[in-house]
Amino acid sequence: MGVGGFDADEFGNRNVYISGPMSGRPLNNAAAFCEAHAHLKMAGVGYVYDPVMSWFGEEDDEMFDSYHYMRVSVNELSKSVQDGVRPFYDYVILLPGWEDSLGSRTEAIVAAACGVATVKYEDIDWGDGR
């Protein structure tokens, strides 16, 4: 069971945003994002926003700076469902090392301000003996 004992079954048919460190990591930390994405889909998540997969192959990638990607992330994370009242995302999953990432810390603050719950990845019980 994860350290915090958060049961992955609670993610069923929810919308989840993955946040974690990217800058300065090999391939923007793609391995960690892909692992989390796979676990979330196996847990029955309805929609997963994974910035690594969302931005992969973006044309003219090198012309964009970290500010551009932060604006894209904040815009994505602050979306509402069609009623315009409730947040689109139910959870933000914080990957290991998020505390050392300005972008991830900002996403955690935006999530809290928008009423979106945050869960540390290492606190999740995936039910697979990890």
Helices and strands as residue ranges (DSSP letters): E 6-7, G 8-11, E 15-19, G 26-29, H 30-42, E 47-49, H 51-55, G 61-63, H 66-77, E 91-94, G 98-100, H 102-114, E 117-120, G 121-123, E 124-125
